[in-house]
Amino acid sequence: MLGTAHGELCAALHRDAFPEPEQWTAEAFTGLLSMPGVAGWVYTNHSGPTGLLLVRHCMDEAEILTVAVLPAFRRKGVARALIEGSLTFLRGQGVTSLFLEVSVNNSPASALYLALGFEECGIRRSYYPDGSDARVMRHDLHSAIR
């Protein structure tokens, strides 16, 4: 699990995974990772770190703060592994609902979330720096793991 010492690593992965307006700084990651209820993981393979996921949980609800996968490793199971691991962790914390936002323009991510059992529950208009909307999705952690 990630801690405050991993801020630079998280920022480097995020920088390589997202366009500039959406990149988070090392300071932002360090601050988040110092907050109660925030947990994160890095996915590593033979090439080194290839993805990361951060969640924040409070009582029985949680939110995925970010999922970042390096472009060369997308659609290779990295995000799925990170999300499935977070679901297991969050169930152990007593979480029953997990939320996330995903760009309406990000069809591959939306398809993955649907395959993992997330359902659309709302839209956030002009949520992203480019003005695109976010699809709000929810996962009932009492449902079976897919």
N, CA, C and O of each residue as an XYZ file, in Angstrom:
584
protein
N       0.845     -1.174      0.000
C       0.000      0.000      0.000
C       0.893      1.241      0.000
O       1.983      1.249      0.572
N       0.396      2.281     -0.656
C       1.173      3.512     -0.782
C       1.126      4.347      0.489
O       0.159      4.301      1.250
N       2.205      5.117      0.704
C       2.270      6.059      1.808
C       2.782      7.396      1.312
O       2.999      7.579      0.114
N       2.976      8.329      2.229
C       3.385      9.681      1.847
C       4.737      9.705      1.146
O       5.019     10.644      0.401
N       5.570      8.712      1.359
C       6.881      8.658      0.694
C       6.758      8.359     -0.804
O       7.748      8.444     -1.531
N       5.573      8.015     -1.264
C       5.378      7.630     -2.662
C       4.814      8.747     -3.539
O       4.409      8.493     -4.673
N       4.784      9.967     -3.036
C       4.221     11.081     -3.796
C       4.881     11.296     -5.142
O       4.193     11.514     -6.140
N       6.210     11.238     -5.188
C       6.936     11.447     -6.456
C       6.638     10.335     -7.456
O       6.426     10.605     -8.638
N       6.620      9.095     -6.994
C       6.313      7.965     -7.871
C       4.909      8.113     -8.459
O       4.711      7.934     -9.660
N       3.942      8.439     -7.608
C       2.566      8.611     -8.077
C       2.473      9.734     -9.102
O       1.805      9.591    -10.126
N       3.143     10.851     -8.827
C       3.105     11.989     -9.751
C       3.730     11.623    -11.092
O       3.229     12.031    -12.141
N       4.814     10.863    -11.068
C       5.468     10.458    -12.319
C       4.541      9.567    -13.149
O       4.430      9.752    -14.361
N       3.882      8.614    -12.512
C       2.936      7.752    -13.224
C       1.768      8.571    -13.772
O       1.360      8.397    -14.921
N       1.244      9.451    -12.950
C       0.107     10.279    -13.352
C       0.484     11.179    -14.529
O      -0.293     11.346    -15.470
N       1.666     11.745    -14.465
C       2.166     12.633    -15.535
C       2.256     11.886    -16.864
O       1.941     12.440    -17.917
N       2.687     10.630    -16.810
C       2.837      9.845    -18.033
C       1.509      9.263    -18.532
O       1.423      8.797    -19.668
N       0.479      9.292    -17.686
C      -0.804      8.686    -18.046
C      -1.860      9.696    -18.499
O      -2.805      9.332    -19.199
N      -1.703     10.962    -18.102
C      -2.745     11.959    -18.360
C      -2.190     13.181    -19.067
O      -1.000     13.477    -18.956
N      -3.053     13.904    -19.802
C      -2.621     15.174    -20.398
C      -2.362     16.208    -19.302
O      -2.883     16.093    -18.192
N      -1.568     17.202    -19.619
C      -1.097     18.173    -18.625
C      -2.184     18.763    -17.721
O      -1.967     18.816    -16.511
N      -3.318     19.201    -18.221
C      -4.270     19.821    -17.292
C      -4.823     18.863    -16.242
O      -5.362     19.303    -15.227
N      -4.697     17.566    -16.473
C      -5.252     16.576    -15.546
C      -4.195     15.933    -14.650
O      -4.527     15.072    -13.835
N      -2.943     16.329    -14.782
C      -1.862     15.718    -14.000
C      -1.855     16.262    -12.572
O      -2.059     17.454    -12.345
N      -1.618     15.372    -11.623
C      -1.516     15.754    -10.224
C      -0.047     15.838     -9.838
O       0.783     15.093    -10.359
N       0.269     16.744     -8.926
C       1.646     16.952     -8.474
C       2.013     15.971     -7.364
O       1.150     15.330     -6.765
N       3.312     15.872     -7.108
C       3.793     15.045     -5.993
C       3.220     15.557     -4.677
O       2.863     14.770     -3.800
N       3.133     16.881     -4.545
C       2.585     17.474     -3.322
C       1.120     17.080     -3.136
O       0.680     16.807     -2.020
N       0.371     17.055     -4.238
C      -1.034     16.656     -4.153
C      -1.153     15.202     -3.693
O      -1.973     14.884     -2.832
N      -0.334     14.328     -4.267
C      -0.368     12.923     -3.858
C       0.067     12.758     -2.406
O      -0.563     12.016     -1.653
N       1.127     13.438     -2.010
C       1.605     13.336     -0.628
C       0.522     13.800      0.336
O       0.289     13.172      1.368
N      -0.137     14.903     -0.005
C      -1.219     15.402      0.838
C      -2.364     14.414      0.942
O      -2.866     14.152      2.035
N      -2.778     13.867     -0.182
C      -3.862     12.883     -0.170
C      -3.489     11.649      0.639
O      -4.281     11.158      1.443
N      -2.270     11.153      0.416
C      -1.851      9.924      1.096
C      -1.656     10.105      2.596
O      -1.529      9.123      3.327
N      -1.632     11.350      3.061
C      -1.516     11.601      4.500
C      -2.887     11.713      5.169
O      -2.976     11.796      6.394
N      -3.942     11.714      4.373
C      -5.292     11.872      4.907
C      -5.856     10.543      5.403
O      -5.609      9.496      4.803
N      -6.613     10.588      6.500
C      -7.277      9.369      6.962
C      -8.232      8.847      5.893
O      -8.919      9.627      5.233
N      -8.273      7.549      5.730
C      -9.202      6.939      4.798
C      -8.720      6.852      3.367
O      -9.415      6.291      2.519
N      -7.539      7.398      3.074
C      -7.014      7.323      1.708
C      -6.045      6.151      1.621
O      -5.155      5.999      2.458
N      -6.234      5.332      0.600
C      -5.351      4.187      0.366
C      -5.018      4.150     -1.119
O      -5.797      4.607     -1.955
N      -3.862      3.603     -1.430
C      -3.463      3.539     -2.829
C      -2.522      2.384     -3.090
O      -1.857      1.870     -2.191
N      -2.489      1.991     -4.361
C      -1.655      0.881     -4.791
C      -1.007      1.199     -6.123
O      -1.574      1.920     -6.944
N       0.174      0.662     -6.332
C       0.857      0.746     -7.624
C       0.925     -0.662     -8.191
O       1.241     -1.612     -7.475
N       0.629     -0.794     -9.473
C       0.762     -2.066    -10.170
C       2.144     -2.093    -10.799
O       2.534     -1.162    -11.504
N       2.878     -3.160    -10.544
C       4.236     -3.291    -11.065
C       4.356     -4.610    -11.820
O       3.837     -5.639    -11.387
N       5.047     -4.561    -12.954
C       5.364     -5.791    -13.675
C       6.851     -5.782    -14.011
O       7.608     -5.019    -13.411
N       7.283     -6.606    -14.952
C       8.704     -6.708    -15.300
C       9.284     -5.377    -15.784
O      10.498     -5.179    -15.728
N       8.439     -4.473    -16.254
C       8.900     -3.164    -16.733
C       8.978     -2.126    -15.625
O       9.469     -1.018    -15.843
N       8.498     -2.476    -14.440
C       8.449     -1.521    -13.336
C       7.019     -1.077    -13.089
O       6.083     -1.760    -13.503
N       6.830      0.066    -12.415
C       5.483      0.562    -12.133
C       4.755      0.926    -13.431
O       5.293      1.644    -14.273
N       3.528      0.423    -13.581
C       2.764      0.683    -14.801
C       1.398      1.301    -14.540
O       0.737      1.749    -15.478
N       0.966      1.334    -13.292
C      -0.334      1.917    -12.989
C      -0.492      2.191    -11.516
O       0.260      1.675    -10.689
N      -1.485      3.013    -11.189
C      -1.774      3.308     -9.786
C      -3.256      3.560     -9.616
O      -3.958      3.900    -10.568
N      -3.723      3.389     -8.390
C      -5.106      3.654     -8.026
C      -5.123      4.212     -6.617
O      -4.442      3.698     -5.730
N      -5.902      5.264     -6.411
C      -6.121      5.834     -5.083
C      -7.606      5.825     -4.781
O      -8.422      6.137     -5.648
N      -7.962      5.468     -3.547
C      -9.344      5.528     -3.073
C      -9.383      6.308     -1.765
O      -8.395      6.413     -1.038
N     -10.564      6.847     -1.499
C     -10.810      7.477     -0.191
C     -12.084      6.847      0.345
O     -13.095      6.782     -0.355
N     -12.035      6.378      1.599
C     -13.231      5.779      2.179
C     -13.548      6.415      3.518
O     -12.661      6.822      4.269
N     -14.831      6.488      3.789
C     -15.338      7.021      5.052
C     -16.611      6.250      5.374
O     -17.565      6.238      4.596
N     -16.602      5.626      6.506
C     -17.716      4.797      6.938
C     -18.008      3.721      5.880
O     -17.135      2.904      5.588
N     -19.217      3.708      5.302
C     -19.544      2.622      4.369
C     -19.483      3.034      2.902
O     -19.940      2.289      2.035
N     -18.923      4.212      2.611
C     -18.795      4.662      1.225
C     -17.345      4.947      0.878
O     -16.536      5.292      1.740
N     -17.032      4.794     -0.410
C     -15.678      5.087     -0.892
C     -15.773      5.670     -2.292
O     -16.784      5.536     -2.983
N     -14.688      6.319     -2.685
C     -14.592      6.922     -4.009
C     -13.222      6.612     -4.591
O     -12.207      6.750     -3.907
N     -13.190      6.197     -5.843
C     -11.912      6.086     -6.540
C     -11.504      7.498     -6.922
O     -12.216      8.176     -7.662
N     -10.359      7.942     -6.419
C      -9.873      9.290     -6.700
C      -9.187      9.364     -8.049
O      -9.369     10.328     -8.793
N      -8.402      8.352     -8.365
C      -7.741      8.300     -9.667
C      -7.317      6.877     -9.987
O      -6.948      6.100     -9.106
N      -7.381      6.564    -11.258
C      -6.794      5.344    -11.815
C      -5.927      5.816    -12.967
O      -6.414      6.478    -13.884
N      -4.659      5.482    -12.927
C      -3.735      5.896    -13.988
C      -2.964      4.676    -14.469
O      -2.376      3.946    -13.671
N      -2.973      4.464    -15.772
C      -2.222      3.361    -16.376
C      -1.396      3.939    -17.519
O      -1.906      4.680    -18.359
N      -0.119      3.591    -17.537
C       0.740      4.072    -18.621
C       0.173      3.625    -19.968
O      -0.317      2.502    -20.084
N       0.230      4.486    -20.987
C      -0.383      4.162    -22.279
C       0.029      2.807    -22.861
O      -0.811      2.107    -23.426
N       1.283      2.428    -22.737
C       1.751      1.158    -23.312
C       1.154     -0.063    -22.616
O       1.239     -1.174    -23.139
N       0.552      0.131    -21.442
C       0.035     -1.000    -20.668
C      -1.486     -0.984    -20.546
O      -2.052     -1.772    -19.788
N      -2.146     -0.104    -21.275
C      -3.604     -0.058    -21.246
C      -4.182     -1.271    -21.962
O      -3.601     -1.798    -22.911
N      -5.348     -1.698    -21.477
C      -6.062     -2.866    -22.020
C      -5.257     -4.152    -21.862
O      -5.375     -5.079    -22.663
N      -4.443     -4.188    -20.821
C      -3.645     -5.387    -20.526
C      -3.937     -5.910    -19.113
O      -3.179     -6.726    -18.590
N      -5.020     -5.450    -18.499
C      -5.427     -5.959    -17.199
C      -4.913     -5.190    -16.002
O      -5.195     -5.572    -14.867
N      -4.165     -4.117    -16.219
C      -3.602     -3.358    -15.095
C      -4.710     -2.686    -14.293
O      -4.779     -2.858    -13.076
N      -5.572     -1.927    -14.954
C      -6.658     -1.240    -14.244
C      -7.589     -2.247    -13.579
O      -8.018     -2.042    -12.443
N      -7.902     -3.329    -14.277
C      -8.771     -4.367    -13.702
C      -8.162     -4.921    -12.409
O      -8.860     -5.056    -11.405
N      -6.879     -5.236    -12.431
C      -6.221     -5.785    -11.238
C      -6.246     -4.781    -10.089
O      -6.509     -5.149     -8.944
N      -5.973     -3.517    -10.394
C      -5.991     -2.487     -9.353
C      -7.388     -2.326     -8.760
O      -7.539     -2.230     -7.542
N      -8.396     -2.297     -9.606
C      -9.767     -2.116     -9.121
C     -10.221     -3.336     -8.333
O     -10.817     -3.189     -7.266
N      -9.955     -4.525     -8.833
C     -10.351     -5.731     -8.101
C      -9.666     -5.794     -6.741
O     -10.288     -6.178     -5.750
N      -8.387     -5.419     -6.686
C      -7.690     -5.370     -5.401
C      -8.307     -4.360     -4.459
O      -8.431     -4.620     -3.262
N      -8.695     -3.207     -4.987
C      -9.307     -2.183     -4.136
C     -10.673     -2.642     -3.633
O     -11.042     -2.345     -2.497
N     -11.429     -3.365     -4.465
C     -12.728     -3.879     -4.023
C     -12.557     -4.830     -2.840
O     -13.312     -4.764     -1.870
N     -11.577     -5.701     -2.924
C     -11.307     -6.633     -1.825
C     -10.925     -5.872     -0.560
O     -11.443     -6.158      0.519
N     -10.020     -4.903     -0.691
C      -9.604     -4.086      0.451
C     -10.801     -3.354      1.056
O     -10.994     -3.379      2.271
N     -11.595     -2.711      0.226
C     -12.708     -1.899      0.719
C     -13.781     -2.747      1.384
O     -14.373     -2.321      2.376
N     -14.043     -3.934      0.860
C     -14.984     -4.835      1.535
C     -14.494     -5.123      2.951
O     -15.286     -5.163      3.893
N     -13.189     -5.323      3.096
C     -12.607     -5.574      4.412
C     -12.707     -4.391      5.357
O     -12.609     -4.550      6.574
N     -12.901     -3.204      4.797
C     -13.066     -1.990      5.602
C     -14.539     -1.705      5.904
O     -14.859     -0.700      6.538
N     -15.425     -2.577      5.457
C     -16.858     -2.394      5.694
C     -17.551     -1.477      4.702
O     -18.678     -1.042      4.940
N     -16.892     -1.180      3.597
C     -17.478     -0.308      2.577
C     -18.533     -1.092      1.790
O     -18.321     -2.249      1.427
N     -19.669     -0.441      1.535
C     -20.739     -1.082      0.771
C     -20.968     -0.434     -0.595
O     -21.536     -1.069     -1.484
N     -20.539      0.813     -0.779
C     -20.722      1.512     -2.057
C     -19.427      2.185     -2.474
O     -18.788      2.871     -1.675
N     -19.042      1.988     -3.728
C     -17.842      2.608     -4.289
C     -18.255      3.438     -5.495
O     -18.945      2.948     -6.388
N     -17.830      4.698     -5.515
C     -18.168      5.625     -6.588
C     -16.922      6.005     -7.374
O     -15.801      5.905     -6.877
N     -17.138      6.443     -8.611
C     -16.058      6.998     -9.429
C     -16.661      7.920    -10.471
O     -17.856      7.863    -10.760
N     -15.808      8.775    -11.032
C     -16.171      9.584    -12.185
C     -15.265      9.180    -13.335
O     -14.078      8.919    -13.140
N     -15.834      9.129    -14.537
C     -15.072      8.804    -15.743
C     -15.602      9.681    -16.868
O     -16.807      9.912    -16.966
N     -14.715     10.160    -17.703
C     -15.125     11.004    -18.817
C     -16.096     10.254    -19.727
O     -15.910      9.071    -20.014
N     -17.126     10.956    -20.173
C     -18.056     10.340    -21.122
C     -17.346     10.002    -22.429
O     -17.862      9.228    -23.235
N     -16.167     10.578    -22.639
C     -15.383     10.303    -23.847
C     -14.448      9.102    -23.697
O     -13.809      8.695    -24.668
N     -14.360      8.530    -22.494
C     -13.444      7.421    -22.237
C     -14.208      6.092    -22.291
O     -14.484      5.474    -21.262
N     -14.535      5.678    -23.494
C     -15.317      4.445    -23.677
C     -14.624      3.193    -23.151
O     -15.288      2.356    -22.540
N     -13.296      3.024    -23.363
C     -12.655      1.811    -22.834
C     -12.759      1.706    -21.311
O     -13.031      0.626    -20.786
N     -12.545      2.811    -20.602
C     -12.644      2.773    -19.139
C     -14.085      2.511    -18.716
O     -14.330      1.711    -17.813
N     -15.035      3.178    -19.358
C     -16.448      2.956    -19.020
C     -16.835      1.498    -19.211
O     -17.545      0.928    -18.382
N     -16.372      0.894    -20.295
C     -16.674     -0.519    -20.553
C     -16.080     -1.413    -19.465
O     -16.725     -2.362    -19.020
N     -14.866     -1.114    -19.042
C     -14.248     -1.893    -17.966
C     -15.057     -1.767    -16.681
O     -15.340     -2.769    -16.024
N     -15.430     -0.547    -16.319
C     -16.187     -0.345    -15.083
C     -17.525     -1.086    -15.133
O     -17.934     -1.693    -14.144
N     -18.199     -1.039    -16.267
C     -19.453     -1.786    -16.407
C     -19.207     -3.285    -16.252
O     -19.985     -3.975    -15.592
N     -18.136     -3.792    -16.852
C     -17.805     -5.217    -16.756
C     -17.486     -5.634    -15.323
O     -17.687     -6.788    -14.947
N     -16.989     -4.685    -14.525
C     -16.653     -4.975    -13.130
C     -17.843     -4.798    -12.186
O     -17.716     -5.008    -10.980
N     -18.994     -4.414    -12.730
C     -20.194     -4.310    -11.908
C     -20.607     -2.904    -11.522
O     -21.554     -2.737    -10.752
N     -19.926     -1.886    -12.032
C     -20.347     -0.509    -11.772
C     -21.580     -0.204    -12.617
O     -21.761     -0.767    -13.697
N     -22.420      0.690    -12.113
C     -23.594      1.150    -12.845
C     -23.591      2.667    -12.864
O     -23.187      3.304    -11.891
N     -24.040      3.250    -13.970
C     -24.114      4.705    -14.056
C     -25.204      5.215    -13.118
O     -26.305      4.667    -13.076
N     -24.886      6.274    -12.366
C     -25.874      6.831    -11.441
C     -25.995      8.348    -11.561
O     -26.739      8.968    -10.801
N     -25.274      8.954    -12.504
C     -25.399     10.396    -12.681
C     -24.395     10.930    -13.680
O     -23.550     10.201    -14.199
N     -24.512     12.235    -13.937
C     -23.599     12.944    -14.838
C     -23.166     14.227    -14.141
O     -23.988     14.914    -13.534
N     -21.881     14.551    -14.226
C     -21.372     15.844    -13.752
C     -21.003     16.639    -15.004
O     -20.074     16.281    -15.729
N     -21.731     17.702    -15.242
C     -21.528     18.520    -16.440
C     -20.223     19.303    -16.353
O     -19.887     19.851    -15.304
N     -19.493     19.351    -17.460
C     -18.245     20.138    -17.588
C     -17.275     19.861    -16.438
O     -16.677     20.787    -15.891
N     -17.126     18.621    -16.082
C     -16.326     18.208    -14.919
C     -14.822     18.293    -15.169
O     -14.059     18.644    -14.269
N     -14.402     17.974    -16.376
C     -12.970     17.889    -16.679
C     -12.442     19.194    -17.262
O     -13.210     19.990    -17.802
N     -11.117     19.418    -17.154
C     -10.526     20.675    -17.656
C     -10.848     20.973    -19.122
O     -10.899     22.137    -19.519
N     -11.065     19.932    -19.926
C     -11.390     20.164    -21.343
C     -12.876     20.454    -21.559
O     -13.320     20.625    -22.695
N     -13.640     20.510    -20.468
C     -15.065     20.812    -20.556
C     -15.960     19.608    -20.718
O     -17.183     19.749    -20.753
N     -15.375     18.417    -20.818
C     -16.198     17.216    -21.002
C     -16.914     16.839    -19.702
O     -16.477     17.170    -18.600
N     -18.014     16.144    -19.878
C     -18.811     15.682    -18.745
C     -18.194     14.423    -18.141
O     -17.442     13.699    -18.793
N     -18.534     14.189    -16.883
C     -18.126     12.957    -16.210
C     -19.353     12.094    -15.976
O     -20.411     12.580    -15.575
N     -19.193     10.831    -16.229
C     -20.204      9.833    -15.894
C     -19.904      9.399    -14.455
O     -18.786      8.978    -14.156
N     -20.893      9.498    -13.568
C     -20.738      9.034    -12.190
C     -21.216      7.594    -12.149
O     -22.305      7.271    -12.624
N     -20.384      6.731    -11.574
C     -20.716      5.310    -11.521
C     -20.604      4.812    -10.082
O     -19.820      5.327     -9.285
N     -21.408      3.798     -9.773
C     -21.453      3.228     -8.424
C     -21.355      1.709     -8.519
O     -21.908      1.075     -9.418
N     -20.626      1.155     -7.550
C     -20.517     -0.306     -7.422
C     -21.049     -0.699     -6.054
O     -20.629     -0.150     -5.036
N     -21.969     -1.645     -6.034
C     -22.493     -2.209     -4.792
C     -21.549     -3.330     -4.387
O     -21.510     -4.376     -5.036
N     -20.789     -3.119     -3.319
C     -19.779     -4.095     -2.926
C     -20.372     -5.366     -2.332
O     -19.649     -6.332     -2.091
N     -21.674     -5.374     -2.095
C     -22.318     -6.612     -1.642
C     -22.617     -7.538     -2.807
O     -22.904     -8.719     -2.611
N     -22.550     -6.996     -4.037
C     -22.803     -7.840     -5.206
C     -21.602     -8.749     -5.442
O     -20.520     -8.513     -4.905
N     -21.795     -9.761     -6.227
C     -20.717    -10.718     -6.509
C     -19.605    -10.051     -7.309
O     -19.864     -9.172     -8.131
N     -18.373    -10.471     -7.065
C     -17.242    -10.008     -7.864
C     -17.365    -10.663     -9.230
O     -17.583    -11.869     -9.337
N     -17.222     -9.855    -10.266
C     -17.352    -10.389    -11.629
C     -16.030    -10.857    -12.144
O     -15.943    -11.337    -13.274
